[in-house]
Amino acid sequence: MRKRKLIWYGVAAIIALVAAFLVGCTGAEGPQGPPGEIADLTCTECHDSGSDITARRAQYDNSLHGFGLDFERNGASCAICHTNEGFMLSLDMGTDIGVDVENPSTIQCRTCHEIHETFTDDDWALRVTAPVDLVLAGETVDYGMGNLCATCHQSRWAYEVPVMGAAADVEITSTRFGPHHGPQSAMLAGLDGYGGYSGSNVHLDFVPEGCPTCHMADAYGKQAGGHSMVMAYEYHGHEEPNVAGCIPCHADLETFDRNGVITEVEELLAELKGLLVAQGLLTESDSTVAGAVWNYKLVTEDKSKGIHNPAYTKFLLNTAIDALQ
């Protein structure tokens, strides 16, 4: 019992010494600092209990962008559209970023949206909204929200479009001769083709927000529409067109082959391809032949089979066919 009391006395003594030390170290109270500011916790504006982000992520993962298509093309001239890092650099530096991109990553949410810059709904804002200068055509287009798409989806600027009636030959030095693989914005505007086109395009005139209006309309699961940007989906063993974005203008539309435009374009493409193959003109270099090759590639690389601009598409193919007959 005596030993236990001694232990308690010792503990009490130590506590008293510590208290005295703390009191001795406490000086006069200094001036009051500025009031503290607690940041608004706004994460839940986006990360709420809903499934919007999850659904968009699933849709995007089913898109060609989400697949990471060709993002290994990290050279300075390709990286500006094939990689997230190159695109971000191009927003400040233009098409000539001057360096290859190390450790490239695929096009992602932050490429197109200002994610985690304000931590509010403003994070959904598009990085490009201003009209876009088409490098090859030398003209400016305004597709509204589609300006973001047009920034990359335009013809390659490494080659010049052959000029109809030009006396000088066009030197074809590469199998990559022709417009870029994604010339959709030029096709929509009726630009970058061989021949003197002067027509118009109702899709350009009556769809002010451009690409997203049709490609990002109501989603069908993750297969089509929304952030998948896909225009068709598999349904019970057959392909079904996602016409959700078309219905406001074409109420009775059930197929993209409206007025037989796809059928006609496919027939013209087959005819032009047959002429090019039969005459061995893919290796020739005069302006007429180069123009025919150019138009063939412009239409095939556009991939819409005439939907983006029916009149211009048929003009391009007929011009090329006439030049070879």
Buried (B, 14 or more C-beta within 10 A) or exposed (E): EEEEEEEEEEEEEEEEEEEEEEEEEEEEEEEEEEEEEEEEEBEEBBEEEEEEEEBBBBBBBBBEBBEBBBBEBBBBBBBBBBBBBBBBBBEEEEEEBEEBBEEBBBBBBBBBBEBEEEBEEEBEBBBBEEEBBBBBBEEEBBBBBBBBBBBBBBBBBEBEBBBEEEEEEBEBEEEEBBBBBBBBBBBBBBBBBBBEBEEEBEBBEEBEEBBBBBBBBEBBEBBBBBBBBBBBBEEEEEEBBBBBBBEEEEEEEEEBBBEEBBEBBEEBBEBBEEBBEEEEBBEBBBBBBBBBBBBBBBBBBBBBBBBBBBBBBBBBBBBBBEBBE
